[in-house]
Amino acid sequence: MQVAVLGTLEVRVAEQTHEVSGARLRVLLVALALQAGRVVSAASLADALWGEEQPSDVSNALQSLVSRLRRALGDAALIQQQPGGYRLIADEVDAIRFAELTARGRQALGRGDASAAAEILREGLQLWRGEDLAEADSFPHDAHRLRELRAEALSLRIDADLALGRHAEVISELDLLVEQYPLREQFAAQLMTALARSGRPADALVVFERVRTNLADELGIDPSPALTATHLRILRAEETPTFTSDPTSAASPHAAPATRRTNLRSQVSTFFGRDAELKRIAELLAESRLVSVVGPGGAGKTRLATEAAAGLLDETPDGIWLAELASVSDGADVPQTIIDSLGIRESILVERGGKPITRRDAMSRLLEELRTKELIIVLDNCEHVITAAAEVADQLLAHCPRLRILATSREPLGIVGESLVAIPPLGQPAPDATPEQALQFHAVQLLVDRATAVQSDFRVDDSTVADVVEIVRRLDGQPLAIELAAARLRTLTVAEVAARLSDRFRLLTGGSRTALPRHRTLRAVVEWSWDLLTAPERLLCERLAIFPAGATLDSAEAVCTGEGIEPGDVLDLLSSLVDKSLLQRSGSRYRMLETIREYGVEQLAHRGETIAMFARHARYFAALVHEAQPHLHESGQLRWIALLEAERDNILTALRSFAAQGEAEQAVRLAVDSGWYWMLVGKNREVATWVGYALSVPGEVSFATRTLADALHAIGLLSVDSDLDFDGVEQGLAGLAEVGHRLGEIDLSDEPMAAMLRPVMAMFAGDYDELEALVDEALLNPDPWVRAAVRVFRTNLAENQGDLERMRRDVGIALEEFRGMGERWGLANCLQVMGLVHTLDGELRLAADAYEEALALAAELGSSEDRAMLWIRVADVRLRLGDEPAARDAVLRAQETSDKSGFGMEQILVDSILADLARMNGELVDARLLQADALRRLELVPQAHPIQSHGEAIIVSIGAKAELALGNLEEARGMLERAYRAGVGTKDMPIVATVGVGIADLAQRLGHSGEAAEILGAAARLRGSPDSTQLDIRRISEALVAGLGQSQFDERYEKGRATDRDAAIARLDPALLD
């Protein structure tokens, strides 16, 4: 585990970032991390957590927080309880690492190794991701200590840089440090030294005078002897300008000034991200002599190249030189531009007779000048003179063996030996990121940095994070666009900027006055690239702009050809657009940044092609989805599932296009075809949303198509997503029976999944009289997939009735059939049922194997809902096997998966199981809190929904178990009575049996051991199995055998199990316990 506390808190366990929510949990983690590996006393932790306002039961409150933190970290072993306190097991804590690196840097500098010291201290200072210790208010002494250590590390690193002759490079940094630390005289002394050695002694003396005045005014004291001595050395001219090209040698105060070795400008703004690209450029320049940084306009190519080049200055004897080609309009002027950039004296460019030399002579002179030099030329902005730039680069590399070129362009130079570094967008957070999570991404860091420059109080917090994330995501993480957006924060709020991005070209103007004209507005950036395209490239780019998910070669040829583009030309045009950074290739797909897409759609509208192109696009993807249907139930289904997933946004755009044109039949048909796929991979949210959207399109829709859509929509609404309209859920439930009857009136021979809907809808509608007949009818379907799927469905009915033998028979047949087909969805469902059968039979290893295989299949399908339920099943088996850490890990995986899917029942079950885990671990306070959270979540579900009573029975019975463990028997009795009523209402026998186990526990604690044994037997009758490996059943049974003796226990148990179903249900009634 790695813990970062220098700035915002960040935790990584097994390469995964773990969010720690809640201020007190963060304080607890920081307190443990600062002493990682050592025991931190409970008193110290309590002091950090609560200060003077200690809770009444400190020990219990601290234990509860530790338990919550263990859950958040996902591994209880990371926090060990020790005599008197707790210890955190961490591989690395940045604060501890920083202190170690500072000590090593101090030692290296002390022994005269300035180069090593600078490297070590830089590594340490880079660990800081903010200005203060995380949760600094709770750790004032530690925060002060670390701030002081950081200031010392900065001072030591600057001493090392000065010893290495990097005087000019540290001046701007020291200016800020002197302002930030006005009373730290060592920074003032270093600034004075750097200025003097850079040939600016007068400025150095001004610094001294300013510090002297400030000390006198603020403290009434004179400068220290050390600062005074620096002042005196400058007055005596003992600190003179020094330059060195040897990074390992300290600068001599008496060295002669060297010639200028670079024309790279000092940057005035912070550079964010690109660590991988910087490293890659350095690696490539070490082994290749031509490296080109390519990317779209505004991606930050120039800044990246100059930052990379600056890092190589010390190891490049003849320097690094930037040749800016942006203003060159004639390619023949490229050699002269390089000469000017190198600062070669004008006199050598004139013949003896006084005539200016020709452009050809300029190239010859350039080759002559650079033939023996070891330098790097940064050839910037090559795209508009790409041919000339390539020719010049080729000649320079051929005739100057020690010269290297770092080029920037929107397309490669295209010559032998060129290595490419494609510049990607800056990293962007997920749409639902928290402020802490968002601030870890470079796109957000850039926006914040530039925003605070124009609005000093700008912050990313709960009120702004959603808008900040939307801005950087919609701007594709492109640096220039983000900087233009930040500039708008002078006059607009962040919410207003986010809201106006739909008109981004009007919004994002007003860039730096010193920037190139094409970098001052977002429109100018894109227009510059557009103007460099050929007519066919421009036309294809505009037509591709209607593909939000990108295009394949097939879809581009089908949709974009004609009237200016021949099918045979599409591949070459796509390749050219990739080279020119207008498209990004990912596998077989060609994608376009959103800003480029918006400009392309705008240009398409100017051509008058918008409606026609969107219509062609919609027809193509409707046909593709329809073509996929039969393949979704075959062994080759994964290829089609992957294709439909990749085309999701294109499919939804097609659906919106049909809707916009009032083509209701086509819209609903596309939604139905897509709905079968979404149901197969467990995306009921998509079914409910988009089938409902299509049904709202006015216009004529055939009876069969509308009926199928109504059925799909009703099933989708049952997914219980918190974003859905629950009134709509209740309306959908009310109409299930009517839609089910309509399904019986249409031909379902071409709709294999639709044949499954009739019995499913009958079950949800509570029409049990018709349900069995519909199942029998479906089992006669000629489609083998339908027959196997119906058998799996019937196993669920058998489970509800506690009919284990029917489950075993049906799942065995279906499993064999689905294996024969190679169909993963059915196979995963069979294995889930088989896992339950093995569990009830006590064959726990076989159950675990079945669930693991089902999980692998569900992962292949991309089915998040199925995976969440499977992880819940795995957790149950791991608990029974006594592997509590593995069980907790499985629950956390289920929680993560269900949070992504938004399926309510899974989230409720996860909370319930976490509560039960806490109870079993003796964390009864946590168990209560988690059970209350689950119950609050359940209250959001409509009362009419089928999961309402299921959830109530499960959650309340788990809460009752916690109360029983606390000895609150009457409280538990009331809860069990409520759970019993809810369970009976479900008509789901395993649910009733689960409540019955809690009732047996109550009976045993009340002293009614014989009745408790009968209740356990009655619960086994309802479940269809003793389920003897279930932990509560095992615990209660052992207690009863100890009290009654084995013979009497068996007699009373069998008496309860021998009853019929109705009698068994009645026997569980907790009201019968006096």
N, C-alpha and C positions, 0 to 999 in steps of 0.2 A: 504494500500500500504506500502511495505517495500522498503527502499532505502539503499543500501550499497555503501559507498564512500571511505572506508578505504582500499585502494588498487584499483583494477579495479572496475568500476562502474557497479552495478547490481541493477535491478529494478524488483520487483515482485508485481503484481496486481492480487488479487483473486487467489493466488497460481500459477499464470502463470508468467513466466519470459518474460519481454518485452525488446527487444533490442532497444537501443537508438543510432541511427546511425548519424554520423556527429559531428564534434568536437564542434561546437557552441551549438548544442542541448545538448550535454553532459555538457558543461560548464554552460549552463542555469539551467539544472536540479541540478547540484551540488550546485550552488549558492542558489537556492531555498531550497534545502534539508538541507544545513547547518543552515538555519534559519527556519526550518519547523514549521508551525503553526503560524509564525509571518510574517508580511508584509515586503517584501523586496522592497526597493524603485526602481523605474525605473532607476534612475541614478546609483545606485549600480550595478544593473544588466548590464547596458550598459558598465560600467567601467570594469566589469569582462569579458564581451563578446568581446569588441573591444579596450579596453585600450585607447590609445591616438588617434587611427585611427577610430573615430566615423563616422558612415554613415551620409549622408546628412539629412535623415529623420529618426532620431533615434526611434521615437514613432512607426512609421509604421513598421520599420524593426524588432523592439522588438515584436510588436503584431504578426507579421508573424511567428517569431520563437516560440512564445508561442503557436500559433495555431498548428504548426507542432509538438511541444512537446505533446500537448494534444492528437493529433492523434496517436502519437507513444505510449502513455500510454493507449490509448483505452477508456479513460473516461475524458471528458472535465471538470467534476466537481472537479477533483483532483487539478486543478490550478485555483484559484479564483482571479479575478481582483478586486482590492480594490483601494480606493482613494490613488493615488500616487504610486501604485506598484502592486505586485502580491504576493499571498500566496499559498504555497504548503500544501495540506492536506495529511499527511502521518501518518500511524499507528506507524512506527518506522524508525528512521534513525540511522545507526550504530554509527556514530560519536557522536551523542547526547547521545545515550545509553552508549557508552564507557565512556564519561565524567561523567555520572551519576554513573556508576559502580566504576570508579576510586575514586570518592568522598566517596562512601559507603565503599569501601575497606580501604581507609585512616582512616575513622571513626572507623571501626571495629578494626583495628590494634591499634589505639589510646586508645581504651578501653580494650586492652589486649586479644581480641578474634582473635588469630592468625589463627586458623583453618578457621573461617568464612572469614577472610580477604583474605587468600590464595585462597579460592574457588571463592569469588566474583571477585578478580582481575584476576584470570585465565579466568573466563567467559568474562571479558571485553577485555583482550588481545587476546582472540580467535576470536574476531570480525575483527581483522586486517587480510586481505587476501593479503597484499602486503606491501611494505616498505614505501609508501607515500600516501597522499591524492590523489584521482582521480582528474585528470586535475590540478595538483598542481601548474603548472606554472601560472595559472590564479588566484590563491588564495595563494600568498606567505605568508601572515600573518597567515591565517588559517592553512596552511600546517605546518608552523613553530610551531604554538601553539599545534597542535595535535602531532607533533613529540616529543615536550618537554613533553607533558602529557603522551605519551606512555613510554618515558624513566622513568618518575616518577613512573608510574604504574609498570613497570618492577622492579624498585628498591624496591618499597613497597612490591610487591609479594615475592621477594627474602628475604626481612626482615622477612616476615611471615614464609617462608620456613625454614629460619635459626632458628627462634623461635620454630619451630616444630621439630627441630633436623634433618632436611633433608640436612645436610651439604654436604655429598658426591654427592648427586643428583644434586646440583646446580653448582658444580665446572666447568664442561665443558661449561655450559651456560655462566657463569661469565667470563671464559677465552675469549669467543667470544665477550662479551660485553665490556670488558676492551680494547680489540683490536679495536672494533668498536667506542668506546667513550674514547679515550686515555686521555681526559682532565676532565672526570667526575670522581672525586675522590671517590664518594660513591660506585661505582661498584668495584673499587680497594680495598676499605676497606672491602666490603662484601666478595670479593674473598679471601683476607687475613684471614678473620675470618673463612670462610668455610674450608680453607686449614688447619689452625691451629686446628680447632675442629675435623678435620679428621685425625689428627696425622701427619700433614706435615708442621710443623712450619718453617722449613728451606725454603720450597718453598714459604711460605707466606712472609718471609723476602726478598726473591729475587724479588717478585712482588713489594714490597715497594721500593726497590732500583731502579727498572726499572722505576716506576712512578716518583720518586724523580728526577732522571736524565732527564726524558722527560720534566718535568715541568721546570727544570732549563734551558734546551736547548731551549725549545720552547717559554717560557714566562719569563724566568729569575726570577722565584719565587720559594719559598719553599712550601712543602706540607702543606695543611690546618691543623689547630689544630685537627680536627676530625680524619684525616688519621694518623697524628702523634700519637694521643692517642691510636689508634688501634695498631700501630707499637710497642708502649711502652708496651701495655698489652701482646703482644706476647713475647716480650723480657723477661718480668717478669713471663712468663708461666701462665698468668691468662686466656689464651684461650687454654684450653686443650681438648683432644678428648672427645666428648660426644655422646652417643647413647641413643635413647629412643624407646620403642615399643608402647608408648601411643601417638597417633596422636593429642590429645587435650592438651598435656602438653608441656610447653616450656622447652627446654633443659637447665639444670643447668650447669653453667661453671665449677662446681666442681664435676659433676657426674663421676662415674667410667666407664671406657670403657666397653661396652657390647660385648657379643660374636657375631660373624658374623651371620646374619640371612638370607642370600641369596647368591647364586653363580651366579645369573643373571648378565650378562655382561652389562656394559654401552654401549649404542649404539652410533655409530659414524656417522650414516646417519639419515636423517629425515624420519619419518614414515608418510605415506599418507593414508587418507581415513579410511575405516573400522570402522567408528564411531558406526554404527548399530551393527556390529559384536562384538566390544568391550563391548558395553552395554549388548548385549545378553549373552556373556560369563559371565560377572559379575552377571547378574540376575540368570543364571542357576547355577553358583557355590554357590549362596546364598541359593538355594533350592534343589540342586542335588549334590551328592558327586563325580560323574564321568561325565566329559564333554569332548567330543572328537571333535577336529577341524579337519574336513576332507575336502580334495580337491586334485586336481591333482598336480603333481610335479611342483614346481616353482610358486605356487599360493601365497606363503607367509605365510604358516601355522605356521612355527616356529616363525617368527617375530610377527605375530598376537598374538600367545599364550604368548610369553614373554612380549609383551607390556601389554596384559590384566593382566597377573600375577603381573607385576611390580606395577600396579595400586592398587593391593590388599595387598601390603606388609605391610602397616601400620596397617591393621586390622587382620593380621595373626601372632599371638604371636611367633610361633616357625619358622616362615620364609617360604620362597618360594624357591624351589630347582629344578634346571634343570637337568634331567637325559637324556643325549644324547645317543640314541641307534643306531645311524647311523653306528658306527664302530663295533657294536656287530654282529658277524657272527653266533654265536651259541645261541639259545634262552635260554639255561640253564644259560648263563652268565648275564641275565637281572638283577637278584637280586644283584649280586656283583657290577654291574654298578651303580645301585641306591645307594648302600652303599658308593661307591667311590665318587659319586656326593654329598652326604650328608656330606662328610668329616669325617665320623666316623673313629676314630683312628685305625691304622693298628694293634696295639698291642692287641686290643680286638678280633681280628680275628684269634688269634693263641691259640691253646689249651695249657694247663699248661705243657704238655709234650713237647711242641715245635712243634707239628705237625700242619700244616695249617688246618683250618676247612673245611669241604666239602661244595659243592654248596648248598646242602640241609640245612646245618647248616647256610649258609649265609642268606637264606630265613628266618630261625628261628630267627637269630640275628636281622635281619631287622624288623621283627614283634615285637620283644622284645623292640627294641630301639624306635619304633614309636607308641607303643601301647597307650600311654597317650598324645602324642604330637598333637598340633593343627597346622598343616602346610599344604602346597599345594606342590605336586610334579608335575612338568611339565614333562611328559613322552613323549619325542620327537622322531619322526621318527619310528613309531611302525610297519610299513607295512611289512617289510621283516622278522620280528620276531613276527608276529601278534598273533599267538597262545600263545607263551610264555608271551608276554606282557599282553594279556588278563588274563591269569592265575594268574600272579603276581598281577595285579590290583585287581582282584577278591579277592585274599587272603588279601591284604592290606586293602581293604575297609571293609571286613568282620571282621577283628580283630583289626582295628585301627579306632574307631568310630569318632574321631575328625580330621581325615585325609581326604583331598580331592585330586583328581587327575584331571589334565588337560592334555589330551593326544593330540598328533598330528599324523595323519596317512593318507595314501591315501585311507584307508577303515576303517569302524568302528571296534572297538574291539569286538562288538557283544555279550556283556554280560548284564545281568539284571541291570537295573538302569542307563544305559548309555544315556546321552542326547547329541544330535548331533548339531554341528554348521557347516553347509556347507559353505565353503568360496567361494563367487562368484568372477568373474573377477572384476577388478577395473572399475568404470564407464568410458564410452567412449563417446565422442561427436558425433554428426551426421556428415556424410561425408562433408557437405557443411558449417560446423561451421566457424564462424569468429574467429579471434584470441582471442577476449574477451570471446566468448562463450566456446572455446576449453579449455581455462585456468581455467574454473570452474570445470573441470573433473579431478578426482584424477589420472587417467592413464597419462594424459598430464602433470599434476604437477610432477609426479614421473619422467617422461622422462626429463622434463626441469631441475629438481633438479640434476639428475645424469649427464645430459649433460653439465650443467654449471660447474660441477666439473672437467670435462676434456677439456672444451672449454668455457672459461670464458665469451665470448661475445655472447654465444648462446642465441637467442631470438625466441619467437613465434610471428611472424608478418604476414603481408599479403603475403610475399614471401615464408614463411616456413610452414604456418598453414596446408595447404593441405597435405604436406608430413608428418608432425607430426601426424595429425589425421589418415592418412593411416597406419602409423607404429603402433600406439596403437590399432587400430581396427583390423589390420591383425594379430597382436600378441594377440588378444583376451583379452586385458587388463590384461595379466598375468605379475606380477611384475618382476620375474626373467628374462623373455624374454625381457621386456622393459629395464631392467638394462643392459643386454648384448648388446642390440641395442644402448643404450646411450654410452657404452664403445667404440663402433665402430666410434663414432663421433670424436675420437682423430685423425682419419686418413681419414674419409669419410665425405662428406657433408650430410645433412639430406636427400636431394633428392636422393643421391646415396644409402643411407641405405634403403630408401623406395623402390627404384627400384630393389634392390638385395634381397628383401624378398622372391621372388619366389624360391630362393635357401637358405632358412633361416638356414638350418642346417650347411651349410658351412660358412655362414656369422656370425652367433651368437655363437662365441667362445670367449675365452679370458676373462673369468670371474675372480673374485678375487682369488689370489693365496692361500688365507687362507680359501677359501670355500671348502666344501666337493667336491671330484672329480666329483661326479654326478651333481654338481651345477655349474661346470665351463663352460659347453657348453650346448646348447639347446638339441643337440642330446643325450647327456648323461642323461639329465633329463628324456627324453621320453624312452630311452632304459632301464633305471632302472625300470620304470613302466611295460614295455613290458616283461621284464625278469621275473616278478612276476606272469605272467598270465599262466594258463594252456594252452595246445595246442589248444583245441576247443575255448577257450576264445580268444586266439591270432588270430585264423583263422576268427572268427566272427568279431572281431574288425577290421581286415584288409579289410574284405568285406564291412563292414558298412562305411568304409572311403570314398566310392564312392557316398554316399548320402549327398550332400551339405546342404540339408534342414532337415537332420535327417531322421530317419526311424520310422515307426509304427511297431507294432508286425506283422501285416499282410504283410507289404512290406518286412520286414526282413525275414519272413518265405518264402515268394515267391521268393526272389532274392538270399538269402544267403545260403540256405540249399543245401545239397548234398555234396559228396566228403569230408566227415569229420564232417559234422553237420547234425544231424537229426532234422526234423521239431519239434518234441516233446521236444527237448532240448533247443530251441531258447529262450523261456521265462526265464528259469533258467539262461542261459548264459547272457542274457540282464541284469537281476537283479544283477548278479555277477559283470558285468562290471560297473554298476552304483555304486555298493558298493566300487569298486576299483578306482572310480573317473575318469575312462576312458570315461564314458558316463554321460550326465546329463539328467535326466528325466523331461520333461515339459508336463504335462497332459498325453496324450497317445503317446507322441513322445519322441524318444531317440536321443539326439544331441551329437555332438562331437566337441571339440575345433578345430580350423583350424590347429593348430600345430600338434595335434594328427592325424587329417585327413591326413595331408601331409605325415606324417611318415607312416601311414597305407597304403596309396596308393603306397608309395615307396616299402614297404614290399610286397604288392600284386604283384607289377611288378617283384620282385625277385622270386615270386612263378610262374610267367608266366600266371597269371589268369586275367590280366587287361582287355584285349579285350573281353574275354568271359563274365566277370562280368558286364562290361559296357553295353554289348549287352542285357543281361538279364534285367538289370536295365531299359534300354530304352524301351524294349518291355512291361515291366510291367506298366510303367507310360503312355505310349501311349494308352494301353488298358484302364487304369483308366480314362484318359481324355475323351476317346470315350464313355465309360460307363456313364459318367456324363451328356452327352448332353441332353437326354430327361428329366432329372430331373431338369435342370436349368430353366425350364418354368412351374414348378409345385409348389404347396404350400410348399413342402419340400426343396425348392431350397437353403435355407440358409446353410443347412448342407453341401451340395455339393459345394457351393461357398466357404465356410470356408475351406473345404478340399483342393480345387484347389489352394486357396491362400496360404495355409500352404505348399503345395507341389511345389510352384512356381519354386524354384531353382532346385528341382529334375526334373521337367518337362523340364526346359531349358537345363539341363545336358543331358536329353534324346534326345532333339532336336540336341544338338551338337554332341552327339554320332552317331546319324543317319547320320549327315552331314559328320563327320570324316570318316565313313565307306562307304560313297558314296551312301547311301540308300535314293535317292532323293524322291521317292514316299512316303516312311514312314515319312521323314522329313516334306514334305509339308502337308501330311495328319494330322500329329500331330499339325502343326502350324495352320491349318484351324480349327481343333477342339478346340484348345486353343483360337483362335481368336474370336470364338462365345462367349466364356466366357468373354474375355477381353472387347468385345464391350458391353456386357450386364452390366458390372460394370463400364463402362466409361473409360477404360484404352486404349485409342486409340494409345498412344505412344507405348505400347507393341505390338499392332496389326501391326503398321507400321514397327517397328524394326524387330520383329521376323518372321513375315510372309515374309517380304523382305529378311531376312537372309535365310529362307528355300527355297525361290524361286531362290536364287543364287547357290544352290547346283547343280552341274552338274549331269545329268542322266535323265532317262525316267520318266515322270510323266503323269498320265492319263489326258485326256482332261478335264473331269469333275473336278478333284481335282485341276488342275492348274487354271481352270477358276474361281473356288471359291476362290482360293488364290489370283488371280489377282484382283478380286472384293474387297476382304477384304483389300488388300494392298492399293488399290486406296482410299477407304474410310478412312483407317487409316491415310494416308498422309494428309488428309484434317484437321487433328487435329491441325495443325499449331503449331508445337513444335519448339522452337528456335534451338534445337539441330539437327533438320532434314535438309536434303539437299533440298533447295527450288527448285533447278533445277528438282529434282525428283518429287516434288509436281506438278510442271507445266507439266511434262511428264505424271504424273498420271491423271491430269485433262484432258489432250488431249486424253487419251485412254479410258475415262469413257464410251462413247457411244459404242465403239467396244466391251468392256467387257460386257456391259449390253446386247448387242445382243447375245453374246455367252452364257450368263446365260439362255436365252430363249431356248437354244438348249439342256439343260441337265435336268435330273429328279431331282426336288428339294423337292420331297415328304418327304425325310428323313432329310431335312435341313430347319427347320422352319424359322430360321433367314435369310437364303439365299433368301427365298421367299420375304422378305422385301427389299432385296438389289436392285432388278430391278427398282421399282419406285424411290427409293432414288437416284440411279445412273442416272436415266433419269432426275431427277430434277437438280442435280448438273451439268449434261451435257447440261442443257438448252433445252432438248427435250420435250417441253411442249405438243406437239401434241400427243406424245405417252404416256405421263405421266398419263393422266386421264384413258386411256384404261388399263394400267398396274394396276392402283389402283382398277378399277372395277374387273379385273381378279383376283387380290389377295383377294378381298372380297368374292370370291366364293371358296377359299381354304378350304379343309375339316378340316383343323386344326383350332380349335376355337382360339388358341393363335394368329395365323397369322391374322385371321380376325379382332380381337380386336386391334392388333398392327397397322394394316393398317388404321383402323379408327382414331387412335391417330395421325398417320402420316398425314392423310387427314385434321385433324384440323389445323396442321401447314400450309398446303397449303391454307386453308380457312382464316387463320389469315393474311397471306401474301396478300390475295385479299381483306381484310377488310370485310369478310363475317362472321359476328358475329353469325348469326342464324345457319349456317351450323356448326360452331364450337360448339355451344351449343348442337345441336342434336347429332353430332358424339361423343362428349366427354361423353355425358350422357349415350349413349349405351355402349361405350367402358368401362366406369367406372363400370357399372353394371356387364359386362362380366368379367373383371379382378378381381373384388371383389369375384365373384363366384368361380373363379379359385384359389384365394388366392395368386396370382402372383404379387410380389412386384414391379418389374421393370415397368410393364405396369401400375400398380396402381399409382406409383409415377409420371409417365408421364401424366396420366389422371388428377391427382390432380393439376399438374403444369398448365395444360391448363384450368382446372376449376377455379383455382385461378385467371388466367388472365380474364376469362369471368366475374367472380364476380367483379374484379377490374373495368372493363369497364362498368359494370352495376351499379357501385357505392356502391356495397355491400362489404365494406372494411373488416369488421369483418369476414365475410364468406371467403373472399380471404385469410386473414391471417391464418384462421384455415386450409384451404386447403394446403397452403404452408407449414405450420408447420407439418401437417401429411405427406406431401411428403418428407420433410426433414428427418423425423424419418425413413421413408422407405428407402430413399437413404443411410442413415447412416447404416442401417441394411445390405444393399447390399455392403457397402464400396465404393460407387460411388462418387469419389471426384468431377468429372466434373459436374454431376447433382447437387450436393450440392452447388457448387459455383454459378451456375445460379439461384438456388432457393433462396440463400441468397440475390442475387441482387434483385429478385422479392420482397422478404420480406422487403428489405430496401425501395423500392418504396412505398409499402403499409404503412410502418411506417411513412414515410415522409408525406403521404397524411393524416394520422391520427394525425399529429402534434407532433409525438414523435421523435424529432430529435436525441436524444442520442441513442435510440434503432435503428434508421436508420443507424447511424454511426457505431454502434456495428455490425450490419448485414453486412455492407460494408466491415468492417475489417475482419469479418469471411470469406466473399467471397474472399477477397484478400489473406488471409492465405491459403484457400483451393485451389485457382487457382494457387498460386505460387507453391504448391506441385504438382499439376497436370501438370503444364507447358502448359496448353491450352491457346493459344494466344488470342482468342476472349474474353474469360472471363477476362484475365488480362487487356485487353484494356477497356472493359466495366467497370471494377472496377476502373481503373484510371479515366475514364470519370465521373463516379458517384461521386467519391471523389471530382473531380473538381466542379461538380454541387453543391455538399453539401457546399463546400467552398464559392461558389458564393452566395448561399442562405443565408449563415451566414455573408455575407458582407466581407469575406476574399478574396478580388478580386485578390490580388497579388498571393496568394496561388492557386487560381483557374486557373490563367494563367499558372503557373508553372506546375500544374498537367495536364492541357490540353496539354501542350507542351510535357510532358513525354509520354502521351498516343499516341500522334501523332508520336513521334519518335519510339515508339514500333511498331506502325502500319506500318511504313516505312520498317520494316524488313520482312513484309509479301509480297510474290510474287504478282505482279500486277494482274496476272490472277486468283488469288484465290478469291472465292466468298465473303469472309469476307472483302476484301479490300475496296470495295465501301460502304458496310454497316458501317464499322468502320469509314471511312472518313466522311460519312454523320453525324454520331452521334457525333464524337469528334469535328468536325469543328463547328457544330451547337451549341454545348455546349460552345465552345470558343467564338462564336458570342454573346451568352447571356451575358457572362462576359463583353465583350466590350460594349454591350448595357447598362449594369448597370454602366459602367464607363463613359457613355456619348459619346463614340467613335462611332458615328453612321455610318460614312463612312467605317471605318474599319470593323464594323459588317456587313455592306451591302456586302462588298467583300467576307467575309467569308460565308455568307448565300448563295450567288450565287454559290460558290464552293460546299457547302453542298447540295444545291438543285440539281446540276448536278449529284453529286454522288448518292443522294437518288433516283432520277429518274432512274439511271442506275441499281439500285438493283431490280427493279420491285417488291419491298416489300412495300406495301401501308402504313403500320404503320410507317416505316422509313421515307417515304416521308411526312407523316402527322406530325411526330416529328419535321422535319425541318420546316414545315409549321407554327408551333406554334411560332418558332423564327421569321419567316417572318412577322407574324401578330404583334408580339411585335415591330418589326422595323417600320411597317406601322403606328402603334398607336403612336410611339414616333416621327414619321415624321409629325404627324397631320392628317393622312389619316384614320380617325376612321371608316368610313363606309367600306372602303376597308379592314381594319383589321378585321372587323366583318365577311365580306364575306370569307376572307381567313381562319378564324377559322371554319366557316361552311364547307368550302371545305375540310379542314383537317379532320373534323368529318366524312364527306362522305367517304374519303379514309380509315379511321380507322374503320368505321362501328359503331361508337359510339361517343357521345359528349365527353365522358371521363371527366365529369365535376369536378371530385375530384382531377385531376392533378393540382399541385400547380400553374404552370405557366399559364395554361388555366384559372384557377379560377381568378388569379390576373389580367390577361389581360381582361377577360370578365367583371370583376367588374369595371375596369377603363373605358372600352368602354360604359358600361351601364351608368356610371356616366356622360360621355361626350355626348352620343347620346340619352339617355333615353331608357327605357326598350323596348318600342314599336319599335322604329327605329332599335335598336340593333337586336331584334328578326327578323325583316323583312330582314335586310341585312344578318344576319347569315343563315336564312333559304334559302335565295337566293343562297348562296354558297353551302349549303348542298344539294340542289335540283339538282345540275348538275350531269352529268354522270361522269364516272371515268376520262376519258381523259380531259374533261373540267375542272374538279377539279384540276387535276395535273397542267394544264396550268394556272389556276387561282393563284396558289401558286408562280409562277415565280417572284422572287424579281426584275428582270429587268423591270417589269411593273410598279414598284414604281418610280415616278419621284421626 
